[in-house]
Amino acid sequence: MSVSIRLRREGAKNRPYYKVVVADSHSPRDGKFIEMIGTYDPKVAGENSTIKIDRAEHWISRGAQASETVRSILKKNRERTASGVPNEPGDSEPASKPKAARAAKSAAPMPNEARSAPAEESAPTAEETSSPAESAAE
């Protein structure tokens, strides 16, 4: 059984959406597949694909042949993960280092002189200095 990694068309008319699947090379384009390892949306500019690179490499090591388009998607995703940009929107890594640096800077502790200075106490008001007996007599 020869296995290929290819695109399976989903979506509506004039609105294609593809799933990256591992399938038997003899099965039809939109037919039965072994494993879905990613998605590809050609209508979206920029980061338009997500793919499980580790699963793709697993199948390639087992002898699966990737189509030209899938090879291109894999290459782009490898470059994206190498540059530090998260692969999926739900990843917890910060999208850009300047944002993370600003957040760390704003959360940094105050300078030494501000920490060591005692807090100023306000002078008691007239209401605070009067005794409870005086207020009861009024």
C-alpha positions in Angstrom: 0.0 0.0 0.0 1.6 3.3 -1.1 0.7 6.3 1.1 0.6 9.9 0.1 0.1 13.2 2.0 -2.2 15.4 0.0 -5.0 17.9 0.1 -8.6 16.9 0.5 -11.1 19.6 -0.7 -13.8 20.8 1.7 -15.8 24.0 1.8 -18.4 25.5 -0.6 -18.5 26.4 -4.2 -16.0 29.2 -4.9 -14.8 29.0 -1.3 -12.3 26.1 -1.2 -10.9 24.9 2.1 -8.5 22.0 2.2 -7.5 19.4 4.9 -4.0 17.9 4.7 -4.5 14.2 5.0 -2.5 11.0 4.9 -4.3 8.6 2.5 -3.8 5.6 0.3 -2.7 6.8 -3.1 -5.3 4.7 -4.8 -8.3 6.3 -2.9 -10.2 9.2 -4.5 -9.2 12.8 -3.6 -12.1 13.4 -1.2 -12.4 9.7 -0.2 -11.2 7.7 2.8 -8.1 8.8 4.5 -5.8 7.4 7.3 -5.1 10.6 9.3 -5.9 14.3 9.1 -2.7 16.3 9.9 -3.6 19.8 9.0 -5.6 22.5 7.2 -5.0 24.9 4.3 -7.2 27.9 3.4 -6.0 29.5 0.1 -8.4 32.5 0.4 -6.7 33.8 3.5 -3.5 35.9 3.1 -0.6 35.3 5.4 -0.8 32.4 7.9 -3.3 30.3 6.0 -2.3 26.8 7.1 -1.8 24.7 10.2 -0.1 21.4 10.1 1.3 18.9 12.6 4.9 18.9 11.4 5.8 16.0 13.7 3.1 13.8 12.3 4.0 14.7 8.7 7.6 13.8 9.4 6.5 10.6 10.9 4.6 9.6 7.8 7.4 10.7 5.5 9.8 8.6 7.4 7.4 5.7 6.9 7.6 6.2 3.1 4.7 8.5 2.4 5.0 10.8 -0.6 4.0 14.4 -0.1 2.4 16.3 -3.0 4.1 19.5 -4.3 1.5 21.7 -2.5 1.9 19.9 0.8 5.7 20.1 0.5 5.3 23.8 0.0 3.0 24.1 3.1 5.4 22.0 5.2 8.3 24.2 4.2 6.4 27.4 5.1 5.3 26.0 8.4 8.9 24.9 9.3 10.2 28.4 8.6 7.4 29.9 10.6 8.1 27.7 13.7 11.9 28.3 13.3 11.3 32.1 13.5 9.3 31.8 16.7 5.8 32.6 15.4 3.2 30.2 16.9 1.8 27.6 14.5 -1.7 27.8 15.7 -3.8 30.7 17.1 -4.1 28.9 20.5 -0.4 28.6 21.2 0.7 30.3 24.4 4.0 31.7 23.0 4.0 35.5 22.6 3.5 36.6 19.0 6.2 39.3 19.2 9.1 39.9 21.5 8.6 43.7 21.9 5.1 43.1 23.4 6.6 40.6 25.8 9.4 43.0 26.7 6.9 45.8 27.4 4.8 43.5 29.6 7.8 42.5 31.6 9.0 46.1 32.0 5.6 47.2 33.3 5.5 44.4 35.8 9.1 45.1 37.0 9.5 46.1 40.7 9.8 49.8 41.6 13.3 51.4 42.0 15.1 51.0 45.3 14.5 54.5 46.7 10.8 54.2 46.2 10.7 50.9 48.0 12.8 51.9 51.0 11.0 55.2 51.6 8.4 54.9 54.4 4.8 55.6 53.5 3.5 59.0 54.4 0.9 59.2 57.1 -1.8 61.7 56.8 -2.6 64.0 59.8 -5.8 62.9 61.7 -8.9 65.0 61.0 -11.0 66.7 63.6 -13.6 63.9 63.5 -10.9 61.2 64.1 -9.4 63.0 67.1 -12.7 63.5 69.0 -13.4 60.9 71.6 -16.6 58.9 71.5 -17.8 60.5 74.8 -17.7 64.0 73.2 -19.7 62.8 70.1 -22.4 61.2 72.4 -22.8 64.5 74.4 -23.5 66.5 71.2 
